[in-house]
Amino acid sequence: MSRNILVVGAGQMGRGIAQTCIQQGFKVVLLDVAQSMVDLAKQTIVSQWEKGIEKGKWTSEQKSQWEKNLTLTTHWDSFDTHSINFSIEAIKEDKKLKLELFQTLDNKLPQNAILSSNTSSIPITELAASTKRPDKVIGMHFMNPVPVMKLVEIIPGLTTSSETLSVVQSLAQELGKTWVVSKDFPGFIVNRILMPMINEAIYVLHEGIATPKDIDEGMKLGTNVPMGPLELADFIGLDTCLSIMEVLFEGLGDSKYRPCPLLRQYVMANRLGRKSKRGFYDY
Ligand SMILES: NC(=O)c1ccc[n+]([C@@H]2O[C@H](COP(=O)([O-])OP(=O)(O)OC[C@H]3O[C@@H](n4cnc5c(N)ncnc54)[C@H](O)[C@@H]3O)[C@@H](O)[C@H]2O)c1
């Protein structure tokens, strides 16, 4: 595999994925539709490297090499698409947008390029079917924050080849991650279990049973997890949580996955959590 990776979407996940790939010696093009997100991504990644240098984790030579290996852009024509043979899509969790993007990736990238998606819940099989290379489309679901979290869920769709699966397993390992493989069903492993728990915590708040602080404190101390469910929802992004619940509800057809009305209302009010500086808590 060549060392050139295209990451599409420079939000919190895309920038973490780009940073991680670069630190492992890859060259990365990080593409977004919004210049403001590209600027924010650059600032965030560089400040992570500066903090690492201060702590003695990395050298300034490493940082300047890494900066050379990172191209941030909003234009497809600003880099050589022929040099890319692996892409990781990390745009907004919206099926229509992702299907459109997969068609664009299919048209623009070389025939042998693998097209992976960091989607939390959208069917890989459907993304694959929108391309002319369904054997080369696969889910590569990183956890947030990507440079810190060890896990990658790998999701072969119905049509993904075993060769594509093994390339992605090797890449995940090279990125210093531990992988697990999930079949392509709504929510895969982690979100199938995590999101209904977060949604239930929002119901507990919605029904006036407890305050956000007590819900989080209860779950942290009672189940020995580092973050409470509402704090974690704010960290993930409430829009992303809502999209995942909708996919679970629609895809599994069971009322136990209905998104809590309070979650919908927060998203309507643009209270999206940390990224909008207000969610269940203020930031
Ligand atoms: N937030 C999490 O904790 C988390 C964890 C694992 C996976 N994910 C998944 O990762 C993906 C991204 O999530 P995020 O939290 O980084 O979202 P985000 O809202 O922080 O970023 C999304 C980015 O996509 C960009 N974008 C939208 N349409 C685009 C297009 N057509 N082309 C290029 N860029 C486009 C937006 O400008 C934005 O910068 C989603 O599929 C989400 O489900 C999120």
PDBQT file of the ligand as one rigid body, heavy atoms in Angstrom, charges set to zero:
ROOT
HETATM    1  N1  LIG A 301     -17.985  12.196  17.239  1.00  0.00    +0.000 N 
HETATM    2  C1  LIG A 301     -17.677  10.969  17.587  1.00  0.00    +0.000 C 
HETATM    3  O1  LIG A 301     -17.440  10.686  18.767  1.00  0.00    +0.000 OA
HETATM    4  C2  LIG A 301     -17.574   9.898  16.534  1.00  0.00    +0.000 A 
HETATM    5  C3  LIG A 301     -16.983   8.657  16.863  1.00  0.00    +0.000 A 
HETATM    6  C4  LIG A 301     -16.827   7.697  15.857  1.00  0.00    +0.000 A 
HETATM    7  C5  LIG A 301     -17.308   7.944  14.577  1.00  0.00    +0.000 A 
HETATM    8  N2  LIG A 301     -17.903   9.158  14.300  1.00  0.00    +0.000 N 
HETATM    9  C6  LIG A 301     -18.371   9.383  12.921  1.00  0.00    +0.000 C 
HETATM   10  O2  LIG A 301     -17.408  10.184  12.256  1.00  0.00    +0.000 OA
HETATM   11  C7  LIG A 301     -18.059  11.003  11.280  1.00  0.00    +0.000 C 
HETATM   12  C8  LIG A 301     -17.694  12.464  11.538  1.00  0.00    +0.000 C 
HETATM   13  O3  LIG A 301     -18.094  12.814  12.833  1.00  0.00    +0.000 OA
HETATM   14  P1  LIG A 301     -17.510  14.119  13.571  1.00  0.00    +0.000 P 
HETATM   15  O4  LIG A 301     -17.872  13.993  14.986  1.00  0.00    +0.000 OA
HETATM   16  O5  LIG A 301     -16.099  14.319  13.168  1.00  0.00    +0.000 OA
HETATM   17  O6  LIG A 301     -18.416  15.270  12.900  1.00  0.00    +0.000 OA
HETATM   18  P2  LIG A 301     -18.158  16.851  12.800  1.00  0.00    +0.000 P 
HETATM   19  O7  LIG A 301     -19.494  17.470  12.734  1.00  0.00    +0.000 OA
HETATM   20  O8  LIG A 301     -17.166  17.283  13.835  1.00  0.00    +0.000 OA
HETATM   21  O9  LIG A 301     -17.413  16.993  11.371  1.00  0.00    +0.000 OA
HETATM   22  C9  LIG A 301     -18.020  16.677  10.145  1.00  0.00    +0.000 C 
HETATM   23  C10 LIG A 301     -17.241  17.406   9.055  1.00  0.00    +0.000 C 
HETATM   24  O10 LIG A 301     -17.709  16.966   7.767  1.00  0.00    +0.000 OA
HETATM   25  C11 LIG A 301     -17.611  18.084   6.896  1.00  0.00    +0.000 C 
HETATM   26  N3  LIG A 301     -18.381  17.775   5.693  1.00  0.00    +0.000 N 
HETATM   27  C12 LIG A 301     -19.728  17.668   5.564  1.00  0.00    +0.000 A 
HETATM   28  N4  LIG A 301     -20.035  17.315   4.289  1.00  0.00    +0.000 NA
HETATM   29  C13 LIG A 301     -18.858  17.165   3.617  1.00  0.00    +0.000 A 
HETATM   30  C14 LIG A 301     -18.513  16.786   2.289  1.00  0.00    +0.000 A 
HETATM   31  N5  LIG A 301     -19.446  16.465   1.403  1.00  0.00    +0.000 N 
HETATM   32  N6  LIG A 301     -17.202  16.736   1.942  1.00  0.00    +0.000 NA
HETATM   33  C15 LIG A 301     -16.237  17.064   2.846  1.00  0.00    +0.000 A 
HETATM   34  N7  LIG A 301     -16.505  17.421   4.129  1.00  0.00    +0.000 NA
HETATM   35  C16 LIG A 301     -17.801  17.457   4.518  1.00  0.00    +0.000 A 
HETATM   36  C17 LIG A 301     -18.117  19.230   7.741  1.00  0.00    +0.000 C 
HETATM   37  O11 LIG A 301     -17.745  20.488   7.186  1.00  0.00    +0.000 OA
HETATM   38  C18 LIG A 301     -17.415  18.936   9.071  1.00  0.00    +0.000 C 
HETATM   39  O12 LIG A 301     -16.139  19.550   9.123  1.00  0.00    +0.000 OA
HETATM   40  C19 LIG A 301     -19.546  10.703  11.385  1.00  0.00    +0.000 C 
HETATM   41  O13 LIG A 301     -19.865   9.716  10.437  1.00  0.00    +0.000 OA
HETATM   42  C20 LIG A 301     -19.678  10.149  12.797  1.00  0.00    +0.000 C 
HETATM   43  O14 LIG A 301     -20.770   9.273  12.944  1.00  0.00    +0.000 OA
HETATM   44  C21 LIG A 301     -18.040  10.136  15.245  1.00  0.00    +0.000 A 
ENDROOT
TORSDOF 0
